[in-house]
Amino acid sequence: MKTQMRVQKILMLISLVVSALVFVFALIFMTGGLANVYRFIDTTNGQDYIHCSKFVSTSQSFVSTLVAFGVVMVVLVAAMYLMACNSRRKYYITNYIAIAVFVVFALVVAVYLVIMVATLMNLYQNDILWKSGEGEKITRVVEIIVKDPITGEDKVEGYETLILATNYADQSRFYPDYVLDPNQTYNFILGFVLFVIIIADIVCVTLCTVWKFLLIKGEKKLLATTAPVTENVVAAEASETVANAVTEDFVENPVKEEE
């Protein structure tokens, strides 16, 4: 039982760390090169230069949901600590319920995480226009400004249509400071690693709880088996004590024969 209790303390702490990792991952997911994707959507007219609107909207929804999930997981672990699931020798029904709720919710988070990360990775690599020549040409109409030779003031002489880009490959000269790379996938890989960590935590917590249940069940069975034997031993000892007392009394005070 001591070994099991030591393991359950460690697993409760690991569950708290895993829950915090879910929250932190949600905050850092759209960092690095992924943070530059939204810059290729013109906020003034909504023009999507590299066909990334779907990726941006889906990732924003994913991050918001995962942040909420991370907070809920931390709260559930805190509830397990309040119910002493980390230190209690004997579990009550409330302890089993608290652990079951955490395990089920963590499983939901893990499934949601792996599905959304795979979806976003596919959108990032296959939905965004990466290769030269893809998509419609991105144009911008600019004024042709010349100086009036008489007044010296600038005046509009005409208009010119500039072809800015046909895709991101050409767009890089338009936004040289915000480089994107279709092979930058470490954000997604971290998501898959986190999925494995959550599943491992779920399995370990479940097995540890089953271990606890079997130990308690075994103790109850052992007590039920030894209780009748103990009662018989106590009764025998009590009978022997009474017999010894009677014998001693008879020896000390023998019955006198009637004259």
C-alpha positions as a Markdown table, in Angstrom:
| # | Residue | x | y | z |
|---|---|---|---|---|
| 1 | Met | 0.0 | 0.0 | 0.0 |
| 2 | Lys | 2.9 | 2.4 | 0.7 |
| 3 | Thr | 4.2 | 1.9 | -2.8 |
| 4 | Gln | 0.8 | 2.6 | -4.3 |
| 5 | Met | 0.4 | 5.8 | -2.2 |
| 6 | Arg | 3.8 | 7.0 | -3.3 |
| 7 | Val | 2.8 | 6.4 | -6.9 |
| 8 | Gln | -0.5 | 8.2 | -6.6 |
| 9 | Lys | 1.2 | 11.3 | -5.1 |
| 10 | Ile | 3.6 | 11.4 | -8.1 |
| 11 | Leu | 0.7 | 10.9 | -10.6 |
| 12 | Met | -1.4 | 13.7 | -9.1 |
| 13 | Leu | 1.5 | 16.1 | -9.5 |
| 14 | Ile | 2.2 | 14.9 | -13.1 |
| 15 | Ser | -1.5 | 15.4 | -13.9 |
| 16 | Leu | -1.3 | 19.0 | -12.7 |
| 17 | Val | 1.8 | 19.6 | -14.8 |
| 18 | Val | 0.1 | 18.0 | -17.9 |
| 19 | Ser | -3.0 | 20.2 | -17.4 |
| 20 | Ala | -0.8 | 23.3 | -17.2 |
| 21 | Leu | 1.0 | 22.2 | -20.4 |
| 22 | Val | -2.3 | 22.1 | -22.2 |
| 23 | Phe | -2.9 | 25.7 | -21.2 |
| 24 | Val | 0.6 | 26.8 | -22.1 |
| 25 | Phe | 0.5 | 25.0 | -25.5 |
| 26 | Ala | -2.7 | 26.8 | -26.4 |
| 27 | Leu | -0.9 | 30.1 | -25.7 |
| 28 | Ile | 2.2 | 29.4 | -27.7 |
| 29 | Phe | 0.7 | 27.5 | -30.7 |
| 30 | Met | 0.3 | 30.5 | -32.9 |
| 31 | Thr | 3.9 | 31.8 | -32.4 |
| 32 | Gly | 6.9 | 31.8 | -34.6 |
| 33 | Gly | 6.2 | 31.6 | -38.3 |
| 34 | Leu | 2.6 | 30.7 | -37.7 |
| 35 | Ala | 2.0 | 34.1 | -36.2 |
| 36 | Asn | 2.9 | 35.7 | -39.5 |
| 37 | Val | 0.2 | 34.0 | -41.5 |
| 38 | Tyr | -2.6 | 36.4 | -40.6 |
| 39 | Arg | -0.5 | 39.3 | -41.9 |
| 40 | Phe | -1.2 | 38.2 | -45.4 |
| 41 | Ile | -4.9 | 39.0 | -45.0 |
| 42 | Asp | -5.6 | 42.7 | -45.7 |
| 43 | Thr | -7.6 | 44.0 | -42.8 |
| 44 | Thr | -8.9 | 47.0 | -44.8 |
| 45 | Asn | -10.6 | 45.1 | -47.6 |
| 46 | Gly | -10.4 | 41.5 | -46.3 |
| 47 | Gln | -8.3 | 40.4 | -49.3 |
| 48 | Asp | -6.7 | 37.0 | -48.6 |
| 49 | Tyr | -3.3 | 37.1 | -50.4 |
| 50 | Ile | -2.3 | 33.5 | -49.9 |
| 51 | His | -5.6 | 31.7 | -49.3 |
| 52 | Cys | -5.0 | 31.4 | -45.5 |
| 53 | Ser | -8.4 | 32.7 | -44.1 |
| 54 | Lys | -9.6 | 29.2 | -43.3 |
| 55 | Phe | -6.4 | 28.3 | -41.5 |
| 56 | Val | -6.5 | 31.6 | -39.5 |
| 57 | Ser | -10.1 | 31.3 | -38.4 |
| 58 | Thr | -9.8 | 27.6 | -37.5 |
| 59 | Ser | -6.6 | 28.1 | -35.5 |
| 60 | Gln | -8.2 | 31.0 | -33.6 |
| 61 | Ser | -11.1 | 28.8 | -32.6 |
| 62 | Phe | -8.8 | 26.0 | -31.7 |
| 63 | Val | -6.6 | 28.2 | -29.4 |
| 64 | Ser | -9.7 | 29.7 | -27.6 |
| 65 | Thr | -11.2 | 26.3 | -27.0 |
| 66 | Leu | -7.9 | 24.7 | -25.8 |
| 67 | Val | -7.3 | 27.6 | -23.4 |
| 68 | Ala | -10.6 | 26.9 | -21.8 |
| 69 | Phe | -9.9 | 23.1 | -21.7 |
| 70 | Gly | -6.6 | 23.8 | -20.0 |
| 71 | Val | -8.2 | 25.9 | -17.3 |
| 72 | Val | -10.9 | 23.2 | -16.7 |
| 73 | Met | -8.2 | 20.5 | -16.4 |
| 74 | Val | -6.3 | 22.5 | -13.8 |
| 75 | Val | -9.5 | 23.0 | -11.8 |
| 76 | Leu | -10.3 | 19.2 | -11.9 |
| 77 | Val | -6.8 | 18.4 | -10.6 |
| 78 | Ala | -7.3 | 21.0 | -7.9 |
| 79 | Ala | -10.5 | 19.3 | -7.0 |
| 80 | Met | -8.7 | 15.9 | -6.7 |
| 81 | Tyr | -6.2 | 17.5 | -4.4 |
| 82 | Leu | -9.0 | 19.0 | -2.2 |
| 83 | Met | -10.5 | 15.5 | -1.9 |
| 84 | Ala | -7.0 | 14.2 | -0.9 |
| 85 | Cys | -6.8 | 11.8 | -3.9 |
| 86 | Asn | -3.1 | 12.3 | -3.7 |
| 87 | Ser | -2.6 | 11.3 | 0.0 |
| 88 | Arg | -5.7 | 9.3 | 1.2 |
| 89 | Arg | -5.0 | 5.7 | 2.1 |
| 90 | Lys | -8.6 | 4.6 | 1.6 |
| 91 | Tyr | -10.6 | 6.0 | -1.3 |
| 92 | Tyr | -14.3 | 6.9 | -1.0 |
| 93 | Ile | -16.9 | 7.1 | -3.7 |
| 94 | Thr | -16.2 | 10.9 | -4.1 |
| 95 | Asn | -12.5 | 10.2 | -4.8 |
| 96 | Tyr | -13.4 | 7.7 | -7.5 |
| 97 | Ile | -15.9 | 10.1 | -9.1 |
| 98 | Ala | -13.3 | 13.0 | -9.1 |
| 99 | Ile | -10.7 | 10.8 | -10.8 |
| 100 | Ala | -13.2 | 9.4 | -13.3 |
| 101 | Val | -14.3 | 12.9 | -14.3 |
| 102 | Phe | -10.7 | 14.0 | -14.8 |
| 103 | Val | -9.8 | 10.9 | -16.8 |
| 104 | Val | -12.9 | 11.3 | -19.1 |
| 105 | Phe | -12.4 | 15.0 | -19.6 |
| 106 | Ala | -8.7 | 14.6 | -20.3 |
| 107 | Leu | -9.5 | 11.9 | -22.9 |
| 108 | Val | -11.9 | 14.4 | -24.6 |
| 109 | Val | -9.2 | 17.0 | -24.6 |
| 110 | Ala | -6.6 | 14.6 | -26.1 |
| 111 | Val | -9.0 | 13.5 | -28.9 |
| 112 | Tyr | -9.9 | 17.1 | -29.7 |
| 113 | Leu | -6.2 | 18.1 | -29.6 |
| 114 | Val | -5.0 | 15.5 | -32.1 |
| 115 | Ile | -7.9 | 16.0 | -34.5 |
| 116 | Met | -7.5 | 19.8 | -34.6 |
| 117 | Val | -3.7 | 19.7 | -34.8 |
| 118 | Ala | -3.8 | 17.3 | -37.7 |
| 119 | Thr | -6.5 | 19.4 | -39.4 |
| 120 | Leu | -4.5 | 22.7 | -39.0 |
| 121 | Met | -1.3 | 21.0 | -40.2 |
| 122 | Asn | -3.1 | 19.9 | -43.3 |
| 123 | Leu | -4.5 | 23.4 | -43.9 |
| 124 | Tyr | -1.1 | 25.0 | -43.3 |
| 125 | Gln | 0.7 | 22.7 | -45.7 |
| 126 | Asn | -1.9 | 22.1 | -48.4 |
| 127 | Asp | -4.5 | 24.9 | -48.3 |
| 128 | Ile | -2.2 | 27.9 | -48.3 |
| 129 | Leu | -0.8 | 28.9 | -51.7 |
| 130 | Trp | 2.9 | 28.3 | -51.5 |
| 131 | Lys | 4.1 | 27.7 | -55.1 |
| 132 | Ser | 4.8 | 30.4 | -57.6 |
| 133 | Gly | 1.9 | 30.9 | -60.0 |
| 134 | Glu | -0.9 | 29.6 | -57.8 |
| 135 | Gly | -4.0 | 31.7 | -57.3 |
| 136 | Glu | -5.1 | 35.0 | -58.7 |
| 137 | Lys | -2.7 | 37.8 | -59.3 |
| 138 | Ile | -2.5 | 40.4 | -56.4 |
| 139 | Thr | -2.7 | 43.8 | -57.8 |
| 140 | Arg | -2.7 | 47.3 | -56.5 |
| 141 | Val | -3.7 | 50.5 | -58.3 |
| 142 | Val | -1.3 | 53.4 | -57.5 |
| 143 | Glu | -1.3 | 57.1 | -58.5 |
| 144 | Ile | 1.4 | 58.4 | -60.8 |
| 145 | Ile | 2.6 | 61.6 | -59.1 |
| 146 | Val | 4.5 | 64.3 | -61.0 |
| 147 | Lys | 5.6 | 67.8 | -60.1 |
| 148 | Asp | 4.0 | 70.7 | -61.8 |
| 149 | Pro | 6.9 | 72.6 | -63.4 |
| 150 | Ile | 5.2 | 75.9 | -62.8 |
| 151 | Thr | 3.8 | 75.6 | -59.3 |
| 152 | Gly | 6.2 | 73.0 | -58.1 |
| 153 | Glu | 3.3 | 71.1 | -56.5 |
| 154 | Asp | 2.6 | 67.4 | -56.8 |
| 155 | Lys | -0.2 | 66.4 | -59.0 |
| 156 | Val | -1.8 | 63.1 | -60.2 |
| 157 | Glu | -0.9 | 62.5 | -63.8 |
| 158 | Gly | -2.5 | 59.0 | -64.0 |
| 159 | Tyr | -2.9 | 55.6 | -62.5 |
| 160 | Glu | -0.9 | 52.5 | -62.7 |
| 161 | Thr | -1.8 | 48.9 | -61.9 |
| 162 | Leu | 1.0 | 47.0 | -60.1 |
| 163 | Ile | 1.2 | 43.3 | -59.9 |
| 164 | Leu | 2.4 | 42.7 | -56.3 |
| 165 | Ala | 2.3 | 38.9 | -56.3 |
| 166 | Thr | 0.6 | 35.8 | -57.5 |
| 167 | Asn | 1.2 | 34.0 | -54.3 |
| 168 | Tyr | 3.4 | 33.9 | -51.1 |
| 169 | Ala | 6.6 | 33.1 | -53.0 |
| 170 | Asp | 6.3 | 36.5 | -54.7 |
| 171 | Gln | 4.6 | 38.1 | -51.7 |
| 172 | Ser | 7.8 | 37.6 | -49.6 |
| 173 | Arg | 9.2 | 40.8 | -51.2 |
| 174 | Phe | 6.1 | 42.6 | -50.1 |
| 175 | Tyr | 6.5 | 41.4 | -46.5 |
| 176 | Pro | 10.2 | 40.6 | -46.2 |
| 177 | Asp | 10.1 | 40.7 | -42.4 |
| 178 | Tyr | 7.4 | 38.1 | -42.1 |
| 179 | Val | 8.8 | 34.9 | -43.5 |
| 180 | Leu | 6.7 | 31.8 | -43.8 |
| 181 | Asp | 7.9 | 28.2 | -44.4 |
| 182 | Pro | 5.6 | 25.3 | -45.4 |
| 183 | Asn | 8.1 | 23.0 | -43.7 |
| 184 | Gln | 7.9 | 24.7 | -40.3 |
| 185 | Thr | 5.9 | 22.1 | -38.4 |
| 186 | Tyr | 7.3 | 22.1 | -34.9 |
| 187 | Asn | 4.2 | 23.7 | -33.5 |
| 188 | Phe | 2.2 | 20.8 | -34.8 |
| 189 | Ile | 4.7 | 18.2 | -33.7 |
| 190 | Leu | 4.5 | 19.7 | -30.2 |
| 191 | Gly | 0.7 | 19.1 | -30.3 |
| 192 | Phe | 1.2 | 15.4 | -31.2 |
| 193 | Val | 3.7 | 15.0 | -28.4 |
| 194 | Leu | 1.3 | 16.6 | -26.0 |
| 195 | Phe | -1.4 | 14.2 | -27.1 |
| 196 | Val | 0.9 | 11.2 | -26.3 |
| 197 | Ile | 1.7 | 12.7 | -22.9 |
| 198 | Ile | -2.0 | 13.2 | -22.0 |
| 199 | Ile | -2.9 | 9.7 | -23.0 |
| 200 | Ala | 0.0 | 8.3 | -21.0 |
| 201 | Asp | -1.2 | 10.3 | -18.0 |
| 202 | Ile | -4.7 | 9.0 | -18.4 |
| 203 | Val | -3.5 | 5.4 | -18.6 |
| 204 | Cys | -1.2 | 5.7 | -15.5 |
| 205 | Val | -3.9 | 7.4 | -13.4 |
| 206 | Thr | -6.5 | 4.8 | -14.4 |
| 207 | Leu | -4.2 | 1.9 | -13.6 |
| 208 | Cys | -3.1 | 3.4 | -10.3 |
| 209 | Thr | -6.8 | 3.9 | -9.3 |
| 210 | Val | -7.6 | 0.3 | -10.2 |
| 211 | Trp | -4.5 | -0.8 | -8.2 |
| 212 | Lys | -5.8 | 1.2 | -5.2 |
| 213 | Phe | -9.3 | -0.4 | -5.5 |
| 214 | Leu | -7.9 | -3.9 | -5.6 |
| 215 | Leu | -5.7 | -3.3 | -2.6 |
| 216 | Ile | -8.6 | -2.0 | -0.6 |
| 217 | Lys | -10.8 | -4.9 | -1.7 |
| 218 | Gly | -8.1 | -7.3 | -0.7 |
| 219 | Glu | -7.7 | -5.8 | 2.7 |
| 220 | Lys | -11.5 | -6.0 | 3.3 |
| 221 | Lys | -11.5 | -9.7 | 2.2 |
| 222 | Leu | -8.5 | -10.4 | 4.5 |
| 223 | Leu | -10.2 | -8.7 | 7.5 |
| 224 | Ala | -13.5 | -10.6 | 6.8 |
| 225 | Thr | -11.6 | -13.9 | 6.7 |
| 226 | Thr | -9.5 | -13.3 | 9.9 |
| 227 | Ala | -12.3 | -11.8 | 12.0 |
| 228 | Pro | -14.0 | -15.2 | 13.0 |
| 229 | Val | -10.6 | -16.7 | 13.8 |
| 230 | Thr | -9.8 | -13.8 | 16.0 |
| 231 | Glu | -13.1 | -14.0 | 17.8 |
| 232 | Asn | -12.6 | -17.7 | 18.5 |
| 233 | Val | -9.1 | -17.1 | 19.9 |
| 234 | Val | -10.4 | -14.3 | 22.1 |
| 235 | Ala | -13.2 | -16.6 | 23.3 |
| 236 | Ala | -10.8 | -19.4 | 24.0 |
| 237 | Glu | -8.5 | -17.1 | 25.9 |
| 238 | Ala | -11.4 | -15.8 | 27.9 |
| 239 | Ser | -12.5 | -19.3 | 28.8 |
| 240 | Glu | -9.0 | -20.3 | 29.8 |
| 241 | Thr | -8.8 | -17.2 | 32.0 |
| 242 | Val | -12.0 | -18.1 | 33.8 |
| 243 | Ala | -11.0 | -21.7 | 34.3 |
| 244 | Asn | -7.7 | -20.6 | 35.7 |
| 245 | Ala | -9.4 | -18.2 | 38.1 |
| 246 | Val | -11.8 | -20.9 | 39.3 |
| 247 | Thr | -8.9 | -23.4 | 39.8 |
| 248 | Glu | -6.9 | -20.9 | 41.8 |
| 249 | Asp | -9.9 | -20.0 | 43.9 |
| 250 | Phe | -10.6 | -23.7 | 44.7 |
| 251 | Val | -7.0 | -24.3 | 45.7 |
| 252 | Glu | -7.0 | -21.3 | 48.0 |
| 253 | Asn | -10.4 | -21.9 | 49.4 |
| 254 | Pro | -11.1 | -25.7 | 49.5 |
| 255 | Val | -14.6 | -26.8 | 50.3 |
| 256 | Lys | -14.7 | -28.2 | 53.9 |
| 257 | Glu | -16.4 | -31.5 | 54.4 |
| 258 | Glu | -19.6 | -31.5 | 56.5 |
| 259 | Glu | -19.2 | -32.9 | 60.0 |
